[in-house]
């Protein structure tokens, strides 16, 4: 089980989730993706999980627990729309149920670790801790990356979470100097390895091209057979 979080919104969490799912599926693994709360998307419209299925393949199992039309945090969006909020216990139970029938379960959060799901202030950090699940941080290139990544890693450490590494999403075809310099320093900022870099525009390609570019972008991580148990086994918190 892996918890996917970001240094902010729009950093490439869904594309990274789809890339990991696609490569695990290519290796014959049973993969599930849980999206606890989808915000900013009206009922009936395509959401993040639709992109995951389109890019990773129809064999991935997906589940969404809540959907709110306003582009806000799940707690604020629920309050504004009068819909029920989502507690960490419900998310953890859904994740455990999915994980029982799959080799790899990915939980994609909304925004960062501290984005609220409910009025008690519970966020993805509480979900990861309760499951004892390691965390993958998705960061965007450019200015501010090191600071945002370091702050995310610090929060994770304070909450007793295990950050297994960082993936950079939306890497530009012609990166600026800040992006290149920051890439070298990301492992120090995160206190964890750089797992890979995914190019921008990856969500607009066909599935075969997506898998090829995902494999190339995540080659530091997927150089050999991907074993999700090695990550799940490395987490000793929350259980």
C-alpha positions as CSV (number, residue, x, y, z in Angstrom):
1,X,0.0,0.0,0.0
2,X,1.3,3.5,-0.9
3,X,-0.2,6.9,0.0
4,X,0.3,9.5,-2.8
5,X,0.5,13.1,-1.6
6,X,1.8,16.3,-3.2
7,X,3.5,19.5,-2.3
8,X,0.4,21.2,-3.5
9,X,-2.4,21.0,-6.0
10,X,-1.7,20.4,-9.7
11,X,1.7,18.9,-9.2
12,X,1.0,15.6,-11.0
13,X,-0.3,13.3,-8.3
14,X,-2.9,11.6,-10.6
15,X,-0.4,11.1,-13.4
16,X,2.1,9.7,-11.0
17,X,-0.5,7.4,-9.5
18,X,-1.5,6.2,-13.0
19,X,2.2,5.7,-13.9
20,X,2.9,3.5,-10.9
21,X,-0.4,1.6,-11.4
22,X,0.4,1.0,-15.1
23,X,3.9,-0.3,-14.5
24,X,2.6,-2.6,-11.7
25,X,-0.1,-3.9,-14.0
26,X,2.5,-4.5,-16.7
27,X,4.2,-6.8,-14.2
28,X,1.1,-8.8,-13.7
29,X,0.1,-7.3,-10.4
30,X,-3.4,-6.6,-9.2
31,X,-3.7,-2.9,-8.6
32,X,-6.3,-0.8,-6.9
33,X,-6.5,3.0,-6.7
34,X,-8.6,4.7,-4.0
35,X,-9.5,8.4,-4.3
36,X,-11.1,9.3,-1.0
37,X,-12.5,12.7,-2.1
38,X,-12.7,14.2,-5.5
39,X,-13.3,18.0,-5.4
40,X,-14.0,20.5,-8.1
41,X,-15.8,18.0,-10.3
42,X,-19.6,17.7,-10.6
43,X,-21.4,14.3,-10.5
44,X,-21.3,12.6,-13.8
45,X,-18.2,14.5,-15.0
46,X,-14.9,12.7,-15.6
47,X,-12.6,12.8,-12.6
48,X,-9.1,11.8,-11.6
49,X,-9.9,8.1,-11.5
50,X,-11.2,8.2,-15.1
51,X,-7.8,9.5,-16.0
52,X,-6.1,6.7,-14.1
53,X,-8.2,4.0,-15.9
54,X,-7.6,5.7,-19.3
55,X,-3.8,5.8,-18.8
56,X,-3.1,2.8,-16.6
57,X,-5.6,0.4,-18.2
58,X,-9.0,-1.0,-17.5
59,X,-7.7,-3.7,-15.3
60,X,-7.0,-1.3,-12.5
61,X,-9.7,-1.3,-9.7
62,X,-10.8,2.2,-8.7
63,X,-13.0,3.5,-5.9
64,X,-14.1,7.1,-5.0
65,X,-15.7,7.7,-1.6
66,X,-16.9,11.3,-1.9
67,X,-17.4,13.8,-4.7
68,X,-17.8,17.6,-4.1
69,X,-18.4,20.1,-6.9
70,X,-16.6,23.0,-5.4
71,X,-12.8,23.3,-6.0
72,X,-11.9,23.4,-2.3
73,X,-10.5,21.2,0.4
74,X,-12.8,18.2,1.0
75,X,-13.9,19.5,4.4
76,X,-14.7,23.0,3.1
77,X,-16.3,21.6,-0.1
78,X,-18.5,19.3,2.0
79,X,-19.5,22.1,4.4
80,X,-20.4,24.4,1.5
81,X,-22.5,21.9,-0.3
82,X,-24.1,20.4,2.7
83,X,-22.8,16.9,2.0
84,X,-21.3,14.5,4.5
85,X,-17.6,14.9,5.4
86,X,-15.2,11.9,5.2
87,X,-13.4,10.7,8.3
88,X,-10.0,8.9,8.3
89,X,-11.6,5.7,9.7
90,X,-13.9,5.4,6.6
91,X,-10.9,5.9,4.3
92,X,-8.7,3.4,6.1
93,X,-11.5,0.8,6.1
94,X,-12.0,1.2,2.3
95,X,-8.2,1.0,1.7
96,X,-7.9,-2.1,3.8
97,X,-10.8,-3.7,2.0
98,X,-9.2,-3.0,-1.4
99,X,-5.8,-4.1,-0.3
100,X,-7.1,-7.5,0.8
101,X,-7.8,-8.4,-2.8
102,X,-4.9,-6.6,-4.6
103,X,-1.1,-6.7,-4.7
104,X,-0.8,-2.9,-4.6
105,X,-3.2,-0.3,-3.4
106,X,-2.6,3.4,-4.1
107,X,-4.4,6.1,-2.1
108,X,-4.4,9.4,-3.8
109,X,-5.0,12.4,-1.6
110,X,-6.3,15.8,-2.3
111,X,-3.5,18.3,-2.2
112,X,-1.0,17.9,0.6
113,X,-0.8,15.8,3.8
114,X,-2.7,18.3,5.9
115,X,-5.6,19.1,3.7
116,X,-8.7,18.5,5.8
117,X,-11.2,15.7,5.2
118,X,-13.4,16.5,8.1
119,X,-14.2,19.2,10.7
120,X,-11.9,17.6,13.3
121,X,-8.9,18.5,11.1
122,X,-8.1,15.0,10.0
123,X,-6.2,14.7,6.7
124,X,-4.2,12.3,4.7
125,X,-1.5,12.1,7.3
126,X,-3.9,10.5,9.8
127,X,-5.0,8.0,7.1
128,X,-1.4,7.0,6.3
129,X,-0.6,6.7,10.0
130,X,-3.6,4.5,10.8
131,X,-2.7,2.2,7.9
132,X,1.0,2.1,8.6
133,X,1.4,3.0,4.9
134,X,4.5,4.6,3.4
135,X,4.2,7.9,1.6
136,X,5.3,9.0,-1.9
137,X,5.6,12.8,-2.3
138,X,4.9,14.3,-5.8
139,X,6.6,17.7,-6.3
140,X,6.6,20.1,-9.2
141,X,9.7,21.5,-10.8
142,X,10.8,25.1,-10.4
143,X,11.2,27.7,-7.7
144,X,9.8,26.7,-4.3
145,X,10.2,22.9,-4.8
146,X,12.9,22.3,-2.2
147,X,11.0,24.3,0.5
148,X,7.7,22.7,-0.2
149,X,9.2,19.2,-0.3
150,X,11.2,19.8,2.9
151,X,8.1,21.1,4.7
152,X,6.0,18.0,3.5
153,X,8.8,15.7,4.7
154,X,9.0,17.4,8.0
155,X,5.3,17.1,8.6
156,X,5.4,13.4,7.7
157,X,8.3,12.8,10.1
158,X,6.5,14.6,12.9
159,X,3.4,12.5,12.3
160,X,5.5,9.3,12.4
161,X,5.2,8.6,8.6
162,X,7.7,6.9,6.3
163,X,8.5,8.9,3.1
164,X,9.9,6.4,0.6
165,X,10.8,9.0,-2.0
166,X,9.9,11.9,-4.3
167,X,8.6,11.9,-7.8
168,X,8.8,15.1,-9.9
169,X,5.8,15.6,-12.1
170,X,5.3,17.7,-15.2
171,X,9.0,18.0,-16.0
172,X,9.3,20.6,-18.8
173,X,10.9,19.8,-22.2
174,X,13.3,22.8,-21.6
175,X,13.7,23.1,-17.8
176,X,15.0,26.3,-16.3
177,X,18.1,26.6,-14.1
178,X,16.1,26.4,-10.9
179,X,14.4,23.1,-11.9
180,X,17.7,21.5,-12.8
181,X,19.5,22.7,-9.6
182,X,16.6,21.7,-7.4
183,X,16.4,18.2,-8.9
184,X,19.9,17.5,-7.5
185,X,19.0,18.7,-4.0
186,X,15.6,17.1,-3.7
187,X,16.8,13.9,-1.9
188,X,18.4,16.1,0.8
189,X,15.2,18.2,1.1
190,X,13.0,15.1,1.4
191,X,15.3,12.9,3.4
192,X,14.4,10.3,0.8
193,X,15.5,9.2,-2.7
194,X,14.3,10.7,-6.0
195,X,12.2,8.0,-7.4
196,X,11.8,9.5,-10.9
197,X,10.8,12.4,-13.1
198,X,7.7,12.4,-15.4
199,X,7.5,14.7,-18.4
200,X,4.8,17.3,-18.7
201,X,1.9,16.5,-21.1
202,X,2.0,12.8,-20.1
203,X,-1.7,12.8,-19.5
204,X,-2.5,13.6,-23.2
205,X,-0.7,10.6,-24.8
206,X,-2.1,7.2,-25.6
207,X,-1.7,4.3,-23.2
208,X,1.2,2.6,-24.9
209,X,3.1,5.8,-25.1
210,X,2.2,6.6,-21.5
211,X,3.5,3.2,-20.2
212,X,6.7,3.7,-22.2
213,X,7.4,7.2,-20.8
214,X,6.3,6.2,-17.3
215,X,8.8,3.3,-17.4
216,X,11.6,5.6,-18.6
217,X,10.7,8.4,-16.1
218,X,10.5,6.0,-13.1
219,X,13.5,3.9,-14.1
220,X,15.4,4.7,-10.9
221,X,12.5,3.0,-9.1
222,X,11.4,0.4,-11.6
223,X,14.9,-0.7,-12.7
224,X,14.0,-4.2,-11.4
225,X,10.8,-5.9,-10.5
226,X,8.6,-3.7,-8.4
227,X,7.8,-5.3,-5.1
228,X,5.1,-3.3,-3.2
229,X,5.6,-5.5,-0.1
230,X,9.1,-4.0,0.3
231,X,7.6,-0.6,0.8
232,X,4.7,-1.8,3.0
233,X,7.1,-3.8,5.0
234,X,9.3,-0.8,5.6
235,X,6.5,1.0,7.4
236,X,6.4,0.3,11.1
237,X,4.1,3.1,12.2
238,X,0.4,3.1,12.9
239,X,0.0,-0.7,13.5
